[in-house]
Amino acid sequence: MSARLLSLLSFIVLAVAQAIAPAAQASPAELFAAARSQVGVTLSYDPRYERLAYPGGDVPIERGVCTDVIVRAYRKLGQDLQVLVHQDMKQSWAVYQKQGRWQMKAPDRNIDHRRVPNLATFFARHGTSLPVSKDGSAYRPGDIVTWMLPGNLTHIGIVSDKRTGAGTPLMIHNIGAGTREENMLFDFPVTGHYRWQPK
């Protein structure tokens, strides 16, 4: 067998092995680092409805809402929640319609992934839904947390690896002034606690 043919066969074997090997699981450290990279970049909060490209659609990085922090972080890990949530909603519409806090008539790939109840439903269905706790040690870096704000407004953020002196983890989120990393986990009632580490 010629060296050239042997080299070609080795390349094919390696390519097949890589194709069938399990994908590396995205780590919590990668997730909160991807969220943290938005601090100082996304500077404002803008909830207006916009038509987005699909897949990979986004509003300009300098603005966004709380859900955009999550979507952008997971995209850096190779997971497009715009597509994943939209497809899941089409397959399980009744589940999302029941959990929604508005009158949804059909899935909308421009906005589905930018609504907190939809992300919470997706994470509960495809990840791990964890107990809500008043103990900061229950929240690990990379976990997803949802809240209910005054006026029945929903909110979402990612748990940081940084903690206060009392042990409460900081949160990476956008609550109105751009993406920030701050101590606010227990400022509002926690409504959900999720862990999703896709491959």
Contacts in CASP RR format, 6 or more apart in sequence:
PFRMAT RR
TARGET T0000
AUTHOR 0000-0000-0000
METHOD contacts of the structure
MODEL  1
MSARLLSLLSFIVLAVAQAIAPAAQASPAELFAAARSQVGVTLSYDPRYE
RLAYPGGDVPIERGVCTDVIVRAYRKLGQDLQVLVHQDMKQSWAVYQKQG
RWQMKAPDRNIDHRRVPNLATFFARHGTSLPVSKDGSAYRPGDIVTWMLP
GNLTHIGIVSDKRTGAGTPLMIHNIGAGTREENMLFDFPVTGHYRWQPK
22 199 0 8 1.000
23 199 0 8 1.000
24 199 0 8 1.000
25 197 0 8 1.000
25 198 0 8 1.000
25 199 0 8 1.000
26 74 0 8 1.000
26 77 0 8 1.000
26 78 0 8 1.000
26 79 0 8 1.000
26 197 0 8 1.000
26 198 0 8 1.000
26 199 0 8 1.000
27 197 0 8 1.000
28 140 0 8 1.000
28 141 0 8 1.000
28 142 0 8 1.000
28 143 0 8 1.000
28 197 0 8 1.000
29 141 0 8 1.000
29 142 0 8 1.000
29 161 0 8 1.000
30 76 0 8 1.000
30 77 0 8 1.000
31 73 0 8 1.000
31 74 0 8 1.000
31 77 0 8 1.000
31 142 0 8 1.000
31 158 0 8 1.000
31 197 0 8 1.000
32 73 0 8 1.000
32 141 0 8 1.000
32 142 0 8 1.000
32 158 0 8 1.000
32 159 0 8 1.000
32 160 0 8 1.000
32 161 0 8 1.000
32 172 0 8 1.000
34 72 0 8 1.000
34 73 0 8 1.000
34 74 0 8 1.000
34 76 0 8 1.000
34 77 0 8 1.000
35 69 0 8 1.000
35 70 0 8 1.000
35 72 0 8 1.000
35 73 0 8 1.000
35 142 0 8 1.000
35 157 0 8 1.000
35 158 0 8 1.000
35 160 0 8 1.000
35 172 0 8 1.000
35 179 0 8 1.000
36 160 0 8 1.000
36 172 0 8 1.000
36 181 0 8 1.000
37 76 0 8 1.000
38 61 0 8 1.000
38 69 0 8 1.000
38 72 0 8 1.000
38 73 0 8 1.000
38 172 0 8 1.000
38 179 0 8 1.000
39 172 0 8 1.000
39 179 0 8 1.000
39 180 0 8 1.000
39 181 0 8 1.000
40 178 0 8 1.000
40 179 0 8 1.000
41 61 0 8 1.000
41 62 0 8 1.000
41 179 0 8 1.000
42 61 0 8 1.000
42 62 0 8 1.000
42 63 0 8 1.000
42 64 0 8 1.000
42 68 0 8 1.000
42 69 0 8 1.000
42 72 0 8 1.000
42 174 0 8 1.000
42 178 0 8 1.000
42 179 0 8 1.000
43 62 0 8 1.000
43 63 0 8 1.000
43 177 0 8 1.000
43 178 0 8 1.000
44 62 0 8 1.000
44 63 0 8 1.000
44 64 0 8 1.000
44 176 0 8 1.000
44 177 0 8 1.000
44 178 0 8 1.000
45 63 0 8 1.000
45 64 0 8 1.000
45 65 0 8 1.000
45 174 0 8 1.000
45 175 0 8 1.000
45 176 0 8 1.000
45 177 0 8 1.000
45 178 0 8 1.000
46 59 0 8 1.000
46 63 0 8 1.000
46 64 0 8 1.000
46 65 0 8 1.000
47 64 0 8 1.000
47 65 0 8 1.000
49 110 0 8 1.000
49 111 0 8 1.000
50 59 0 8 1.000
50 110 0 8 1.000
51 110 0 8 1.000
52 58 0 8 1.000
52 59 0 8 1.000
52 82 0 8 1.000
52 109 0 8 1.000
52 110 0 8 1.000
54 82 0 8 1.000
54 83 0 8 1.000
54 86 0 8 1.000
54 109 0 8 1.000
54 110 0 8 1.000
55 80 0 8 1.000
55 82 0 8 1.000
55 83 0 8 1.000
56 75 0 8 1.000
56 80 0 8 1.000
56 82 0 8 1.000
56 83 0 8 1.000
57 82 0 8 1.000
58 68 0 8 1.000
58 71 0 8 1.000
58 72 0 8 1.000
59 68 0 8 1.000
61 72 0 8 1.000
63 178 0 8 1.000
64 174 0 8 1.000
64 178 0 8 1.000
65 114 0 8 1.000
65 174 0 8 1.000
66 116 0 8 1.000
66 155 0 8 1.000
66 156 0 8 1.000
66 157 0 8 1.000
66 173 0 8 1.000
66 174 0 8 1.000
66 175 0 8 1.000
67 113 0 8 1.000
67 114 0 8 1.000
67 115 0 8 1.000
67 116 0 8 1.000
67 119 0 8 1.000
67 156 0 8 1.000
68 114 0 8 1.000
68 174 0 8 1.000
69 156 0 8 1.000
69 157 0 8 1.000
69 158 0 8 1.000
69 172 0 8 1.000
69 173 0 8 1.000
69 174 0 8 1.000
69 179 0 8 1.000
70 81 0 8 1.000
70 119 0 8 1.000
70 144 0 8 1.000
70 156 0 8 1.000
70 157 0 8 1.000
70 158 0 8 1.000
71 81 0 8 1.000
71 82 0 8 1.000
71 113 0 8 1.000
71 114 0 8 1.000
73 158 0 8 1.000
74 80 0 8 1.000
74 81 0 8 1.000
74 198 0 8 1.000
75 81 0 8 1.000
77 198 0 8 1.000
79 198 0 8 1.000
81 113 0 8 1.000
81 119 0 8 1.000
81 122 0 8 1.000
82 109 0 8 1.000
82 112 0 8 1.000
82 113 0 8 1.000
83 109 0 8 1.000
84 113 0 8 1.000
84 122 0 8 1.000
84 126 0 8 1.000
85 112 0 8 1.000
85 113 0 8 1.000
85 118 0 8 1.000
85 119 0 8 1.000
85 122 0 8 1.000
86 107 0 8 1.000
86 109 0 8 1.000
86 112 0 8 1.000
86 113 0 8 1.000
88 96 0 8 1.000
88 122 0 8 1.000
88 125 0 8 1.000
88 126 0 8 1.000
89 96 0 8 1.000
89 107 0 8 1.000
89 112 0 8 1.000
89 118 0 8 1.000
90 107 0 8 1.000
92 125 0 8 1.000
93 106 0 8 1.000
93 107 0 8 1.000
95 121 0 8 1.000
95 125 0 8 1.000
96 104 0 8 1.000
96 107 0 8 1.000
96 117 0 8 1.000
96 118 0 8 1.000
96 121 0 8 1.000
97 104 0 8 1.000
99 117 0 8 1.000
99 118 0 8 1.000
99 120 0 8 1.000
99 121 0 8 1.000
100 115 0 8 1.000
100 117 0 8 1.000
100 118 0 8 1.000
100 121 0 8 1.000
101 117 0 8 1.000
101 152 0 8 1.000
101 154 0 8 1.000
112 118 0 8 1.000
113 119 0 8 1.000
115 154 0 8 1.000
116 146 0 8 1.000
116 154 0 8 1.000
116 155 0 8 1.000
116 156 0 8 1.000
117 154 0 8 1.000
119 144 0 8 1.000
119 146 0 8 1.000
119 156 0 8 1.000
120 146 0 8 1.000
120 156 0 8 1.000
120 191 0 8 1.000
120 192 0 8 1.000
120 194 0 8 1.000
123 129 0 8 1.000
123 144 0 8 1.000
123 194 0 8 1.000
123 195 0 8 1.000
123 196 0 8 1.000
124 194 0 8 1.000
126 196 0 8 1.000
126 198 0 8 1.000
127 194 0 8 1.000
127 195 0 8 1.000
127 196 0 8 1.000
128 194 0 8 1.000
128 195 0 8 1.000
128 196 0 8 1.000
129 192 0 8 1.000
129 193 0 8 1.000
129 194 0 8 1.000
130 138 0 8 1.000
130 143 0 8 1.000
130 192 0 8 1.000
130 193 0 8 1.000
130 194 0 8 1.000
130 195 0 8 1.000
131 138 0 8 1.000
131 193 0 8 1.000
132 190 0 8 1.000
132 191 0 8 1.000
132 192 0 8 1.000
132 193 0 8 1.000
133 139 0 8 1.000
133 190 0 8 1.000
133 193 0 8 1.000
134 186 0 8 1.000
136 167 0 8 1.000
136 168 0 8 1.000
136 169 0 8 1.000
136 185 0 8 1.000
136 186 0 8 1.000
137 167 0 8 1.000
138 193 0 8 1.000
139 145 0 8 1.000
139 159 0 8 1.000
139 169 0 8 1.000
139 185 0 8 1.000
139 193 0 8 1.000
140 159 0 8 1.000
140 195 0 8 1.000
141 159 0 8 1.000
141 160 0 8 1.000
141 161 0 8 1.000
141 169 0 8 1.000
142 158 0 8 1.000
142 159 0 8 1.000
142 160 0 8 1.000
142 161 0 8 1.000
142 195 0 8 1.000
143 158 0 8 1.000
143 159 0 8 1.000
143 193 0 8 1.000
143 194 0 8 1.000
143 195 0 8 1.000
144 156 0 8 1.000
144 157 0 8 1.000
144 158 0 8 1.000
144 159 0 8 1.000
144 193 0 8 1.000
144 194 0 8 1.000
144 195 0 8 1.000
144 196 0 8 1.000
145 156 0 8 1.000
145 157 0 8 1.000
145 158 0 8 1.000
145 159 0 8 1.000
145 171 0 8 1.000
145 185 0 8 1.000
145 190 0 8 1.000
145 192 0 8 1.000
145 193 0 8 1.000
145 194 0 8 1.000
146 154 0 8 1.000
146 155 0 8 1.000
146 156 0 8 1.000
146 157 0 8 1.000
146 190 0 8 1.000
146 191 0 8 1.000
146 192 0 8 1.000
146 193 0 8 1.000
146 194 0 8 1.000
147 154 0 8 1.000
147 155 0 8 1.000
147 156 0 8 1.000
147 187 0 8 1.000
147 188 0 8 1.000
147 189 0 8 1.000
147 190 0 8 1.000
147 191 0 8 1.000
148 154 0 8 1.000
148 155 0 8 1.000
148 188 0 8 1.000
148 189 0 8 1.000
148 191 0 8 1.000
149 155 0 8 1.000
149 175 0 8 1.000
149 188 0 8 1.000
150 188 0 8 1.000
154 191 0 8 1.000
155 173 0 8 1.000
155 175 0 8 1.000
155 188 0 8 1.000
156 173 0 8 1.000
157 171 0 8 1.000
157 172 0 8 1.000
157 173 0 8 1.000
158 171 0 8 1.000
158 172 0 8 1.000
158 173 0 8 1.000
159 169 0 8 1.000
159 170 0 8 1.000
159 171 0 8 1.000
159 172 0 8 1.000
159 185 0 8 1.000
160 169 0 8 1.000
160 170 0 8 1.000
160 171 0 8 1.000
160 172 0 8 1.000
160 181 0 8 1.000
161 169 0 8 1.000
162 169 0 8 1.000
162 170 0 8 1.000
162 181 0 8 1.000
163 169 0 8 1.000
163 170 0 8 1.000
164 170 0 8 1.000
164 183 0 8 1.000
168 183 0 8 1.000
168 185 0 8 1.000
168 186 0 8 1.000
169 185 0 8 1.000
170 181 0 8 1.000
170 182 0 8 1.000
170 183 0 8 1.000
170 185 0 8 1.000
171 181 0 8 1.000
171 182 0 8 1.000
171 183 0 8 1.000
171 184 0 8 1.000
171 185 0 8 1.000
172 179 0 8 1.000
172 180 0 8 1.000
172 181 0 8 1.000
173 179 0 8 1.000
173 180 0 8 1.000
173 182 0 8 1.000
173 184 0 8 1.000
174 180 0 8 1.000
175 184 0 8 1.000
END
